[in-house]
Amino acid sequence: MSFPPSLTRPARAVAVAALSGALCLGTLGATTATAAAADPVAGARTSGDSLFPNVGNGGYDVQHYDLDIAWTPGAPVATASTIAATARISATAAVPLSEFSLDFEGLTVDSITVDGAPATWERDIDAATTKYKLVVTPAEPVEGDFTAVVTYSGSPVTHIDPDGSREGWIAGDDGATAVNEPVGAMTWYPVNNSLKDKAKYDIKLTIPRLMDGETMAAASNGTLHSKTRNGALETWHWKQPNQMVPYLSMVSIGKYEVRESVIELESGTYRDWTFLDAAMTSTQRTTTLASLAQTQDIMRWLESKFGPYPGVATGAVVDRINVGYALETQDRSFYQNSVSKGTLIHEIAHQWFGNAVSPTDWSDLWLNEGMGDYAPRAYNYETGATTTSPETSYFNSWNASAPTSGQWQVPLAGFTDPAILFDYVYGRGGMTFETLRTIVGDEAWFEILRTWVAENNGSDASTADFVALANRISGQDVTPVLNPWLYGTAKPAWASKWNLSVASDPAGPLAPGDTVTHTLTAENTGKVAIAGQTVTVDVADLVDDARLGALPAELVNLGGKLRWTIPATSAGQSATVTFPATVKESASGGTVGVTASTTALGSFCVTCSASTAIADQADAWTLGLSAAPLPGAVEAGDEITYTVSAKNTAVHALEGATAEIDLADVLDDASVVSLGTGLELDGTTLRWSVPRVASGQTARAEFTVEVESESGATLTVSASPGTAGGSGEPTLTHTVGLKPLSPAPVPVVSGTGRVGTVLTARAGTWPAGTALAYQWSVGGKVVAGATGATYRLTPRDLGRVVAVAVTGTKSGWASVTKVSAPLRVAPGLLTRKPQPFHVGLPKVGRTLKVKAGTWDPGVRLSYRWYRGSKAIKGATKTSYRLTKADRGQRIRVKVTATKPGYATVVRYTPRTARVLR
């Protein structure tokens, strides 16, 4: 829910007549209940909510609401319109119930049946405590699955909340809108008005097609299943197949412009039904359309943060009606008058936080509204609409708020006064989310958010559940920081944030007697000063091969570990401490190092380990060999200059080292024309006496040969160390002949790599005048005729690797062939994947048929019918005749689409109603 910037919910108080407690009785047929096998009990008239203890009920769980509402306009429409409705409520009772209750305010109950038998009822009302109970006594106790059918009629009332705001059924000049947070659903249908009892919905709204010559429309949740005309009337049938809490149900009737479109998200394609009040001003319409045009971008961004979109459709209902707020009604949010960008982001974010995952108790509402407040700030910052981050925005609000502010005087979670339900859950809720992000970091923060939705989608969860998840994902106990924000009655401290790092100097390698210095740094990256946090430094690896020097006063030696207490450090500043160590004379090889750690919340390791190598005391040097030109093709008459090198990697000077260069293969086809200092030719072996080389330095010597042979000869030179401590045996080979064409880039294959798509070879830039030839191969074998720059992947290529060879040819140069990196072919993706559905009456003896819709050409469809969760033996055709075994069961069909080379797609039809006799 969100409010206009200048209007808070309590400010919209309206007068409401006080209703005294009443017990209204109604009966339909006198029946005598037979004794049940087990002792039946009366269902609880509460669901245990701390703010609304008399709202919600116990003893049963609603599975489905089927609401059939006929609206008749009166004169005037706003006060004299009526409804005639039937609510079919499918539920499950875990124990035998002698009676059960529903929440129902106003309207007249005309009849009630339970499992087809007439039932008696009474109404238990106490407006002062928000109690509006419809108590139903069935002819026989109910247990397991049962269905209650309530017919009712009259003019729906508007519920007035403890904060004075209006909700539930709100009549307007051209129709009515029902928005229900927190308890208003009971004004237009009998309901288990509990946060803990989600259900699926079918909502049918029958309205006049025209009023005052203008087209009427009826909006609700989910997808528009059908629209049926009957003379001057029209029935809009909406289906909500996802679990939905009652306060998120919605209907809106009026003179609307209905706009249909499609939203493309990473998780799939979603239908968008949007309803715009025909009476909107041009300014309101312009603002609204500009905002709604950003819906797809906003939803894509939210998916990247929270995970796949949890709804089945999307859209908006924009009504010029006196409600005073927008509301995140499931799939299709409600907006008063117009839609701003910030409100749009807020309400769409609720589809994850509030709708997919609802609060367990109304005192957990910050989980909804805190994220609704947070999301617009984060979106606008990350998309460049503002340079103010959520962290800065919330810190500025916190910093400007006096300790005496009302938002600090009551807990954010666990409060019990319904009159302040919406007062502080927005800003303080957003600050609490930002506090968690501050202390656990972005990676854990977003994993917490995605996991919260993934693990609780379709259900409810509490503040305690959220904190437990944060502890689990972060691997830390976040309660010391979060509890003051959640349950405190004083202004909480803003959480600190800082980075810890450790560095060593010099980089090494170290020799005995060298000093290595380690520096710890605490960089304050947050908004408030840090002070008193402790860092532990494990020096066990250091003291094995080095002696600690004098420690500064800030460091305490705990024996194998050091402890650093960070001094007061302002935001944006850093604190450092340095300590030395001297390498022991006996040290040889290995490393000396330290590891820093801290358990402080809001601390993050950047580089928390540092190690430095200790050199071996023996000689250590590396032999190298290079040539100009580089190894490759040369021609007769070319000169090749070789460079032999020796790099001293020891901590002491290298002296007396030698190396041998084998020229046996070279001297068959070339002659030596020059030798550098220290080189001596002995037959076909060139010996090098390496000069003295300081630690870390490199000595080099050159020699040159002239190529004498014609094309076809090879010249191979190899070198090897002649003394201990040397490593490396490099070898270089040149080929006499035409020089290879250069540059010769490796081709790159572009494309998705899926069956049915086209791959394109990007040859790169070759020398001017080069003729290029292409050859595609699959699974290491060339494909006949595949000699173009493109190649279309076929089903037989699936799972195999595809590559393209590009051969460059130019007169006077050796042809060169370059082969692309292999690309493994993935299954193709079907483009048309319609939702199947079944037709036919779910009754024993009748035949159900499945309508699979239109799929891609070449797709083969197979069918499997299910009774409940079990496959029906032999039921694999497009139709199925219901048998006695199906009675009381729900039937659905699995449609499996296969196409060679393409990923298999499985779609299920919705389950039928329970099969009748």
N, C-alpha and C positions, 0 to 999 in steps of 0.2 A: 504494500500500500504506500502511496505517496500523496502529499498534500501540496497545494499551491504554495509558493514561497511565503506569501503573506498570510497564510491561513493555517493554523494548527487545528487539529481535530477537536479539542475541548472547546475552542472558541465558537464552534457551530452549535452550541446548545439550543435546543428547541423545547418548548413547553410540552409536557406530556402529563396527562391525567394519571394520578396514582390509582393503580388497580388493587383492590383488596383481594386477599386470598379467597379462592372459590373452588368448589368441587362440583363440576358440571357432569351430570350423568347422562348416558345415552345407551339404549339397548336395541338390539336387532334380533328378535327371536329368542325365546327362553329355551335354553338347553341345559341338560344335566351332564356335567363332565364325568366320564367314567374314570375309575381309578387307574393311574399309570403304573407301569411295572416298577418304577423307582419313585421315591418320594419327590414330587415336583416342588420347586421353589419359585418365589416371585423374583423376576429380574430386577436388578438394582436400578434405582432411578437416578443414578449418577455415574459418571465415568471417572470421578476422582480429580477433576481439574481444580487447581488451587484458586483460580480467579472466578470460575463459574462452576461451583460445586453442584448446582442444580441443573446443569446443562450436560447432555450426554447421558447414556444409559449403559447398563451392563447385562451380562447373561447371554448375549448373542452377538454375532458378527454379520453385518450386512455385506452381501456379495454384489448386489446389483439393485439399482433404482430404475424403474421404468415409469417415467412421468408422462402423462397424457393430459395436457392443459389446454382448454379452450377459453380464449379471452374474448369478451364481448364489450365493446366500448359503450359507455354511458354518456349522458349529457348532464354536466360536462364530463369530459373524458377523465380529467384528473381526480375526480371525486366519486363518480358514479359507475365506473367500469367494474365488471365482475369477471370471475373465472369459474369454470366448472371443470373439475379435474379428477383423475384417478391416479393413485400412486400404487404401483405393484412393487413390493419390497421383498426381495429374495434374500434370506438370511440363514444362518446356521447357529443352532443352540448347542453348546457343549454339554449341558445338563438339561433334564426336563424342566420346563418353565410352565408354571400355572398361570402366570401373567407376565407381560413385558410392556415396557413403556417406550414411547417415542416423544420427541420434542415437537410441539405444534402450537403456534401462537395465532389466535384469531381464527377466522373462517369457520364454517359449519361442517361438521362431520355428518355425512349422509348415511354411510354404511361401512361396515368392516367385515371382511371374511378372512379366515385363516385356513389355508389349505382347502379353500372352497366352502368351508362351513361358516355360517354366521357366527360372529363373535360379539361379546358385549364390551362396552368401553366406558371410561369415565375420564374427566378432565380435572387434573390437579394443578391449580394455578396459584402462584404468589408472585405478582409482578415485582414486588420490592426485592425479592431475592432471585429474580430472573428464572422463575420456575414456570414452565408451561408444558405440563406433561399430559400426553394422551396415553392413558393406561388401558391396555387391551387384554381382555381375558378370553382366550380361545375356548371353543367348545370342549376340546381335549388338550391336555398339556402338549407342548411342542418340544421336540428333541431332534437334533440333527438338522437337515435341511427343511425349511418351511417357507411358505409364501403368504404374506399379508397383503390384502388389497383394500385400500382406503379410498372411498369416493368422498369428495368434499366440494364445497362451493362457497361463493360469497365474494365480498370485496376484501382483498388482502390488506393487512395493516402494515404500517411502517414501524419497525422496532426502534426504540430509543435506548441507546447504550448508557451505562453509568456516567460516561463523560459527556452526555448530552447530544451525541452525534446520531445521525440517522443511518439505518441500514435495513437490509431485507428488501421487501417489495416497496418501491418508491414510484408512485404514479406521476405521469407527466401529462402535458397537454395533448400529445399525440400517441401516447402508449404508456409503457412502464418499463422500469429496469429493476432487476433484483441483484443486488450485490450484498455480500453476507458477512464480512469480517467484523466481529468475530462470530456472532451467533445468529445472524439474520436469516439463514436458510429456512428456519422453522416458520417463517411468516408466509411461505408459499408452498411448502410441502412437508408432510410428516417425515421426520428424519431422526436418525441417531446422530445428534449434533455433537459428535465427539471428534477430537483431533486424532484419536487412536483407531477410528473405524473408517478406513477408506473403502471405496467401492467403485464399481463401474456404473455407467449411466447410459440410459436412452432417454432423451428428452424430446417430446413431440409437442409442438406449439401450433395450435390452430387459431388463425387470426383472419380478419377481413383482408381480401387482396387489395382493396382500395379504401381509402378514407378521405373524404373531402376531395375526391378525384385524384389523389396522390397514392403512389404505390407504397404498400406497407411491407415490412420485413421482420423476421424474428430470428435473433441471434442466440447462440448458446455455446457450449464447450465442444471440443473435439472436431469431428468432421461432419459435414453435411451429407447425411446418408440419402435423403430423398426430399423432394418438394412436390406435394400432391395437391392438385386443385379439386375443389368440390363446389361447383357453382361460384358463389361470391366469396367462398372461403378458401384458404390455402393452409396446408399443414406442412410445417418445417420439421423434419426429423433429424435430430443431431445425435451422434453416437460418441461416447467417450469410452474407449476400450481400456484406457489406462486407469490405474487406481487414482481416485480423486477424493480429497477430504471435503465434507459438505460446504465449508465456508468458501471454497473456490468454485462452486457451481454458480452458474449465472444464466439469466435470460434477459433479453432486452427486446422490446416490441416498439416499433415506431416507423416513422417515415424516413427510411434510410436509403442512401445510395450504397449498393453492394458492389464491392470491388474484389475480384478474384485474381490471384496470381500464384506464382510458384517461387519458393525459396530454395536455393541450392546450397547445401551445407556439406561438410566433409562426411557427416554421418548419413546423408541421404537427401532426398528431395521431399519437400513438405508443401502441402497446399496452404495458401493464405486466403482467408475470408475476412475482409475488413468492411465494417459498417460505419458510414459517415452520415451524421444527422443532416438531413436536407436543409435544416434551419441554420446551419453554421454560417457565420459571417465570412466575408471574403478573406479577412485577415486570419481568422481561425482556420479556414480551409488551407490557406497558403502555408501557414506554420505547420499544420498537421501533415500535409503531403510532403513537405521538405523533411520532416522528421522521419516519417514512415519510409521514405526512400532509402534511409540508412539501415533499415531492419536487417537485411541480409548481412551487411558488413558487421553490424553489432553482434548478430547471432554467431557468425563465424569466429569473431574474437572471443566471445564467451565460451564457445566450444573449445577453443585452444586453451582456455584457463580451467574450465570446470569439467570437460569431457563431453561426450556426445549429447546432443539436444535430447531431453527426455520426453518431449511432447509428441503428439501425433499430427498436429497441424499448428498453425499460428495465425496471427491476425490481430485486429483491434476493433473495439466498439467505442465510437466517439459519440456521446449523447449530450445534448444541451438540456440537462436536467439537474435539479438542485440536489446534488449529493455532497459535493465539497471535497472529493478526493478521487484519486485513481486507484484501481485495485487490480492485482495480478491474477484475475480469474483464469483458471487453467487453460492453457493454449492460447486463449484470446483475451487479452487484458482489456479492462474497461477504463475509459478516460472521460473526464467531464470537460465539455466544451471544445478542447483542442489537445494536441499532443506535442509536448516539447521534447527535445532530444534527451535531456537529462532524465525526464520521467520515463521515456521509452526505454532507456537503458536500465533504469531502476526496475521497471515491471518485468522486462524480459529476463533480467538476472534472477528474478523470483521463480522463474520456471524451473530452475535448478534448486535454489535455496528458498524453500517455502512450499513449493508445489511438488516437485519430485520427492523432496525430503521435507516433511512437515514437522513442526515442533510437537513434542510429546505433551507439553503443558503450555498454556498461554503465557506463563511467566518465562518461557524459553523463546519468546518472540524476537529477541535480539538476533537470533540465528537467521531469521528472515530479513528483518529490516536493516540490520548492520551491514549485511552483504548488499542489500539493495542500495544503501547509502554509499558503500565502498565502490561498487562497480562503475558508476558514472565517472567518479574521480579517476579511477585507474584507466578506464577506456580513453577518456579525453586526454590524459597525460601520455599514454603510450601511442596514441594516434596523432599527437602533435597539436591538439586543440588547445592545450594549455601547457605552460612550462612548469606548473606547480605540481609536484608529485603528491600522491595520496599521503605519504609520510609527512611532507611539509605542510600540506593542507590541514591534516588532523593535529599535527603538533601545534600549529598556529592557533587552532580552535581551543585546544587544551590549555595552551599558555595564556590565552585571553580569558579563560573561564575562571572566575573567582572560586575559592574553596567553598564559599557559601552558596554557590549556584545550586539550584534544585536538582540538577542531573547527578550531583554527587551525594544527595541526601538519602536516596533510596537505592537498593541494590538493582543492578541491571537484570539479573536473573533471580528468581525466587521471591519477587515481590508479590503481594496478595491483594492490592487495591485495583480493581478493574477500571476505576475512573482514570488511572494514569497509565493505562495499557500502552498507549502510543507516545507518551511524553518523551522518553529518553532512549528508546531502543534504537533510534536512527543514528544520531551523532555519537553517543557513547558506545553503541554497538559497533559502528565503523572503527572507532578508536581502538576497541578491543581486538578486532580483527587485525588492525595495523600493528598493535602491540605484539600479537602472535607472530606476524610476519617479521617484525624486528628481531625477535629473540631466537627464531629458528632458521631464518634465511629463506630466500626465494625458492630454492629447490624443494625443501621440506614443506614449505607453505603451500605451494601449488599441488604437491602430492597429497597433502592433507585435504585440500578442497576437492580434488578429483576423487579421492578415495571415499570421502564423506558422501558424495552423490552416488558413486558406484555401489557402495555397500548398503545404502539405505533407501535407494530409489524405490518408490511405491509404498514407503512406510513412513514412520515417524521416528524421531530421535531427539534426545534431550541435551541440555547443556553439559551434563556429566558425561554423556556419550561422546560429545565433541572434544572435551578436554582429554578423555581417555584416548581417543584417536590421535590427538596431537601429541600426547606422550609416546604413543606407540610408533608413530611415523618418525618423529624427531629423534627418538631414542633418549629424550631428556624428560625430566619432570618439570613441566611448565607451570604447575599450579601455584608456586610461590609468587610468580609474576601475574598470572591471569586472575587469581582469586580476588585480589583487591578491586580489579576492574569488574568482575562478575558479581561479587557478593558484598563488596565494601560499601560503607555509608560515609566515606570521606574521599576527597579527591586523591586518586592514586598517583603514584610517581610515574613519570614517563620513562619507559625502558631505555637502557643504554645499548649501544651497539659499537663493537670495535673489532679490529682485525689483529691477529697475533702472527708474528713472523720471527724467524731467527736466521741469522746469516753468519758465515765464517769468513775470516780473512787471515792469510792469503788463500787463493784458490788451491794451492798445492801443485805438485806433490811436496810433502814436507820431509826434511832431513832431521836426524837427531840434533837436538839443541834449538831447533826452530820454535818460534812462538806463534801459536794460532789464537786468534781473538774471536769470541762469539758475541754477537749483539742481539739482544731481544728487543723487539719493537711492539708497542701497543698503539695502534693507530685508531683514534676515536673517529668513527665514521657516522656517528649518530647525531642526535640533537641536543643531548645533555651531557654534562661532564661525567667522566668515569673516575672512580677512586675506590681503592680498597680491594679490588678484584685480585685474586692470586693466580700466579702461573707457576706450574711445577716443571722443572727442567731435569730430565734424566741424563746424568753425565756418566753413567756406567761405562759406556763405550769410550768415552774420552779418557777417564782415569786409568784405563787398562794400559794405555801407551803414552800418557802425558801426565804432568803434574799440574794441578790447579795453582794459579797464582793468587795474589791477594784479592779477596772479594770485596766489592763495594758494599756499603752499609745496607743497601736495599736488598741484597741477596743473603739468604740464610742457608748454610750448609746442613742438610739433614742426613748426610751420609749416603752417597750414591745419587742424591737428588738435591737440587737447589730450589728454594722457594723465593719468588719475587712478588712483592706486594706493590701493585701499580699505584703510583702517586696520583693526586688530583690532576686530571688532564681535561682541558676544555674541548668542546666539540670542534672538530677540524684540526686538532693538534695531535702530536704523538709523544709518547713517553718511551725512553730507551734506557737500557742498562747493559754494560759491557763487562766481560770477565775474560782473563787470559789463561793460557795453559802452555806449558813447554814440553816438547816432544822428548821422551826419554831416550838416553843413549842406546838402549837395547832395542828400540823400536825398529822394525824393518817390515815393510809391506803392510797391507791392510789399510784401515782408515781410523781416524779419530772423529767422533761426532757426538751431537747432542740432539735430544728430542724435547720440544716444549709442548705443554698441554695445559688446558684449563677446563673446568666444569662450569664456568660462569655462563648463564644464559645471555644470549646476545653476542657471544664471542665466536669468531670464525677464524680458523687456521688458514693462512695464506700459504706460507712455507714454514712448517713447524718442525722440520728436521734439517740439519746441516751436517755434512761430513766432508772430511778432507783426506786425501790419500797420503800415505807414507810410502816413500820410495824404497825399493829393495836396495841393499847395499852393494850387490853385485852389478856388473855392467848390464846395461839395458839399452839397446839401440835398435832402430828399425831401418832396414835396407830398402831403398826405393829405386825405381828405374822409370824414366820417361823418355819420350822421343819427339822430335820435331822434323818432319810433320808427324802427326799422330798416327798410330798404327792403322793401316789400311792399304790402299793401292798407291803404288809409286811407279815411275817409269825409268827406263834406262837413262843414265846421266844424272838422275836426281841424287842429291846428297841428303843423308839422314844423320842428324846430330842426336846422340844419346846422352842423357844426363843420369849418372848414378849418384845416389845420395845416401847419407847415413845420419839419422836423427837421434841424438842422445836423449833418452828418456830417463836416465838415472839422475840422482841428485849430485853426483860427482862428475868430473870430467872424464871423457872417453879417450883412451890412449892405446895405441898399438893395435887397433882393429884392422882387419883386412877383409877383402871381398874378392870373389872370382866371377868373371863374366865369360860365359861360353859363347865364342864366335864361330864355332865349327860350321853351323848352317849358313852364317852370313858370308864367310870368306869364300864359299863356293860361287857366289854370284855378285860379290862386291869386294872392294879393296879399302883398307884403312887409309885415310888421308890426313888425320891428325889425332894426337893423343894429348889429353890434359895432364897437369901435374899429378904425380903419384900413380900414373897408369903405366903398365909395362906389358907388352905383348910377348907371350911365351907360347909359340906355336899357334894353336887356335884358342888359347886361353888368355884373357886379359886380366892381369892381377892389379888390384887397387890397394895401395897402402893408405888407409884413412888417416888424415891428419888429426891432431888433437882437437876435440870438440867439447866445448863447455856444456854444462847441464842445460838442457832445453834447447840447444842450438843444433844446426844442421850443416854438415859438410857436403860439398858437391864436387864432381869432376865430370868433364865432357870428353867425348871422342866422336869423330865423324867418319862415316864411310860413304863411298860413291857406288851407286848401283851400276853394274856392268851387264847383267843378263837381260834378255828380252822377256816378253810377256810369258807368264806361266810359272816363274820361279817364286819361291817364298824365302823370306829372310827372318829367321827367328833368333832372338837374343834372350838368354836367361842369365840371372844373377843369383848368387847365394852367398851368405855370410861365411867368412873364413875363420872367425874367432868366436869365443863364447859370448853369450849375451845378445847376439844378433838375432833378429827375426825377420821373416819375409823372404820369399824366393820369387821375385817378379819375373814375368816373361812377356815379351812384346813380339808381335809378328807383323811384317809388312808383306804385301803381295805385289809382284811386278805385273803390270798390265794396264789396261785402261782404268782411268780413275773413275770411281763410282760417282754417279750423278748426285749432286748435293746442292742445296739441302733436299732431303727426302723425308718429309714428316710422316709420322705414324698416323694413319687415318683414324678418324673418330666416328663411331656409329651413333646416330641420334635416333630417338624414338622410344616408345614406352616398352618395347620388347614383348608385347602381348600378341597372341594369335589374332589374326585378322587386321593388324595394324601394319603400317609401312615403316621400314627402317631406311635411313638415308645415310650414305657414306659421305663424310666431310673429308676430302682428300688433303686439305691444307694447301700451302703455297709451295709449288715446285719451281725450278728455274724456267724462265721464259722459253717457249718452244718445246716444252716437254709434252709428249703424248701420254695420256693416262689410260690404262685399261683396268677394268674391275672384274673380280671374280668372287662370288659369294660362296661360302661353304657352311654346311650344317653338320654338326657332329664330326668335324674333321674331314668331311668328304665334300668335294666341290659339287655345286648344284648346276646341272646342265642347263645352259641357256641363261643363267643368272649372272649376266655380265654388264648390267647397268649400274647406275649410281644408287638405285633404290631396289628394295626387295620386300615383297609382301609376305608376311609370316603365315604359314598354313598350319592346319591341325597336326600334320605329321611332324612339324618342327617342335612341338611342345616338349619341354623338358630338356631339349638339346641346346648346345651352344652354337651361336651363329657368329661368324666373323667375315670380314671382307679383306681381300688382298688387293692392293693398288700397286700396279707396276708402272714405273716411269721410264720412258724410252726417249733418248735424244742422241742424235748423231754425234759420234766422237766421244761418247761417254758410256761407261758400263751401266747397263740397265739395273735398276734397283727395285726390289719388291718390298713393300712394307705391309704388315698385317695388323689389323686393329685388335684391340683387346676383345676377348670373347664375351659374348652377351648370352646369358641363359634365357631361353624363351619361356615366358610365363603364360598361364592360361588366359585366354581372352575373357572379356567381361560382357555379359549380356546387357543390352541397353534397355530392353523392355522387360520389366519384371512386375507385372500387374498384381494387385492384391486379389487372390481368389475369394470367392464367396459361394455359399450354397443357397439353393432355393428349395422350397418345399416345406410342408408343415411337419414339425418334429412330433410325429404321432405314430404309434405302432401300426404297421400295415401300410403306411405311406412311404413314398419314395423320395429321397433327397437327391438332388443333383448338384454337382459342383460346376461353377462357371469359372474357368481358369483365366479368361481374358486373352488378349492378343500378345503373343511373345515374338521374339525375333524369328526370322525365317530359319528353318533347319532345326529348331528346338524340338526335342522329344519330351513329352510330358508323361509322368507316371503318377499314380494316385494311391494313396493308402488312407483308408478310413479308420478313425480312432473312436473308441468308446471310452470317454474319460481320457486317461493317459495310456490306455492299452490299445494296441492295434487289433482291428477286427479281422479275424482269419478269412482270407479269400476276398476281402473287400478292397479291390484294387482297380475298380472301374470308375467311370465318371458319375455313376449313380449308385445308390444303395437303398435297398428296401429295409425299413426299420422292423425289427423283430421284438418279441417279448423281452429278450435279453437286454434290449436297449432302454426299456422303460425306466424312467427316472434318471437316465444318464444324459450327459451332454456330448454331442457328437461334433467332431471336426474332421477336416480332411487335410492331409499333408500332400502338397503338390510339389513334385520334384522335376526340375527342368534340367535337361542335359543336352549338350551339343558337343560333338567332337572338338577337342581343343579348347573348350571353354570351361570356366569354373562352374560347377554345379550350383544351382540356386534352389533353395527350399523355402516355400512359403506355406503358411497355414491359414486356413479360413478361420474366422471367429467361431467360437463354440456356439452351438445351438442352445436354445432354452432346453430345459430338461424334457426329455421325450415323454409325451403323454400316452395314456393307455390307448 
